[in-house]
């Protein structure tokens, strides 16, 4: 090829590396169809794809949720004598587990070992997480045990997955056994593991053990985060330890620990449930001073507390306040207000709220429909007074 000076230049032909680089970039940007076109062009030009090329395209199809194409490419690469590597298997394993195809994922693990590709911690962790998410915790434990026999060391993430699986299955003793095993092996649990164990203990009302674990976490030098504080305050409140939750909350504020809106909402809820409405209201009112804004959950808790106390004017004013501040009410808040107005024999307010729901495109749920039917049966409202809700497309 002649350049501008009339000299003959060299024509650069794309090779496997060139094609693979472009294909990988296209897949990562989500242009899987273009990547496939280039992949086919590559083969038509007798340029052989390598394991990196195939893995890039397989990853692209997995991200695009096209498992059939990804599977066909895996079969094709093996037919072409291209050996899948651990990255190839990782990509496919992750896709199968995300979609709950655990039996296929197990078979893929067997195929991987058959091909002489040693599974790494990512493969085992992905599989374990998939089995835990589908409720097959015992199968996850089997994989956890087999990891070491394959020369693959357990990581903090491995323990995190299995402890979470046990806790969600309400097998807290199994989770605590794993926690003790970590300590005996010198593997330091992270704050996520402690949070998971707190949730598990509070769910089975083991408050004293949760306190003990909290002390262990501090002794181990693991710093609690906002989520940990919220989890602990919420667990105490749900188990009736409102005074202890309030004391912890005050201590954390004195220590200037960061507390999010979740922690405030949990304590406000606990205070409302034991009749400390005035204290709950003061805490709610303090939110702007600490740089926090109430969300729909916080408003719902406070409105519910006011309604239960018969303070319907204040509850309705708070409802208007949340809208003025850009917080959109959900059907739960409408339900709470309706029940409060019914207790106060103000059915006209229920009609007003129903029209408010329609105006805001909030669809009534079964509980609200039950309220309406009950009022119709008692002839307390007329059918013509009810708005015709139009479901959003």
Secondary structure, 3 states (H helix, E strand, C coil): CECCCCCECCCCCCCHHHHHHHHHHHHHCCCHHHHHHHHHHHHHCCCCCCHHHHHHHHHHHHHCCCHHHHHHHHHHHHHCCCCCCHHHHHHHHHHHHHCCCHHHHHHHHHHHHHCCCCCCHHHHHHHHHHHHHCCCHHHHHHHHHHHHHCCCCCCHHHHHHHHHHHHHCCCHHHHHHHHHHHHHCCCCCCHHHHHHHHHHHHHCCCHHHHHHHHHHHHHCCCCCCHHHHHHHHHHHHHCCCHHHHHHHHHHHHHCCCCCCHHHHHHHHHHHHHCCCHHHHHHHHHCHHHHCCCCCHHHHHHHHHHHHHCCCHHHHHHHHHHHHHCCCCCCHHHHHHHHHHHHHCCCHHHHHHHHHHHHHCCCCCCHHHHHHHHHHHHCCCCCHHHCCCCCCCC
